[in-house]
Amino acid sequence: MAAKDLLGRRGEDLAATFLTTAGYLVVDRNWRCSQGEIDIVAVDGADTVFVEVKTRSSVAFGHPFEAITPQKLARVRRLAAAWCAVNPGDHRSIRIDAISVIAPSDGPPQIDHLTRVF
């Protein structure tokens, strides 16, 4: 696995742990369909939450949130609809969140969580 892929996997693991610690129930990870992939699907109270995770080892090339464009959020919204279509249940209240992970190799990670980004 490439270093970039390992960093991304580590970031998603840290984000899932962060959400679980915050009381969310993680119900799916790395869900894929022909349109793309959702990093994390979780439940927060009555909300089904679709989480886009961006991980960097530093901010030398910008903050991870800068990589979440309006086009990316629109794609996540389409993916959320596709996930709901194949996963029966009460998905009347959905939201899209973003988590940034800055994970330097020589220090503790910094995790930021933005709710309702779209």
C-alpha positions in Angstrom: 0.0 0.0 0.0 1.3 3.4 -0.9 2.3 5.9 1.8 -0.6 8.2 0.8 -3.1 5.3 1.1 -1.7 4.4 4.5 -2.0 8.0 5.7 -5.6 8.1 4.4 -6.5 4.8 6.1 -4.9 6.1 9.4 -7.0 9.3 9.1 -10.2 7.4 8.6 -9.4 5.1 11.5 -8.7 8.2 13.7 -11.9 9.9 12.5 -14.0 6.8 13.2 -12.6 6.5 16.7 -13.2 10.3 17.2 -16.9 9.9 16.2 -17.4 6.8 18.4 -15.9 8.6 21.4 -18.3 11.5 20.7 -21.3 9.1 20.9 -21.9 8.4 17.2 -22.6 4.8 16.0 -20.4 4.1 13.0 -22.5 1.8 10.7 -20.4 1.7 7.5 -16.9 2.6 6.3 -15.5 2.9 2.8 -18.9 2.1 1.2 -18.5 2.0 -2.6 -20.8 2.0 -5.5 -20.3 2.9 -9.2 -20.5 6.7 -8.3 -17.7 6.6 -5.8 -17.0 6.0 -2.1 -18.3 7.3 1.2 -15.6 7.4 3.9 -17.9 6.9 7.0 -21.6 6.5 7.6 -22.7 7.1 11.2 -25.8 7.7 13.3 -26.0 10.7 15.6 -29.3 10.6 17.4 -32.0 10.7 14.6 -29.4 11.8 12.0 -27.8 9.5 9.4 -24.4 11.2 8.9 -22.2 10.9 5.9 -18.7 11.9 6.7 -16.0 13.0 4.3 -12.5 12.6 5.8 -9.5 14.4 4.6 -6.1 13.6 6.0 -2.7 15.4 5.6 0.6 14.9 7.4 1.0 18.7 7.6 -0.6 21.9 6.3 2.4 22.6 4.1 0.1 22.3 1.0 -3.0 23.7 2.7 -5.5 22.6 5.3 -7.3 19.3 4.6 -10.7 21.1 4.5 -9.5 23.1 1.5 -9.7 19.8 -0.5 -13.4 19.6 0.1 -14.8 21.5 -2.9 -18.5 22.2 -3.7 -18.2 19.5 -6.4 -16.9 17.0 -3.9 -19.8 17.8 -1.5 -22.3 17.4 -4.4 -20.8 14.0 -5.1 -21.1 13.0 -1.4 -24.7 14.1 -1.5 -25.4 11.8 -4.5 -23.5 9.0 -2.8 -25.6 9.5 0.4 -28.8 9.1 -1.6 -27.4 5.9 -3.2 -26.5 4.5 0.2 -29.9 5.3 1.6 -31.5 3.6 -1.4 -29.7 0.3 -0.7 -29.8 0.4 3.1 -33.4 0.3 4.3 -34.3 2.2 7.4 -35.4 5.6 8.6 -33.2 8.0 6.8 -35.5 11.1 6.9 -32.9 13.2 8.6 -29.5 13.1 6.9 -26.5 15.4 7.0 -23.0 15.6 5.6 -20.1 16.3 7.9 -16.4 16.8 7.3 -13.5 15.7 9.4 -9.9 16.9 8.9 -7.0 15.0 10.3 -3.5 16.4 10.4 -1.4 13.5 11.3 2.3 14.3 11.5 4.7 11.3 11.8 6.4 12.9 14.8 3.4 14.0 16.9 -0.2 13.6 17.9 -2.9 14.0 15.3 -5.1 17.1 15.2 -8.8 16.3 14.4 -11.4 18.9 13.5 -15.1 18.1 12.9 -17.5 20.3 11.0 -21.1 19.3 11.1 -23.8 20.1 8.5 -21.3 21.2 5.8 -24.0 20.5 3.1 
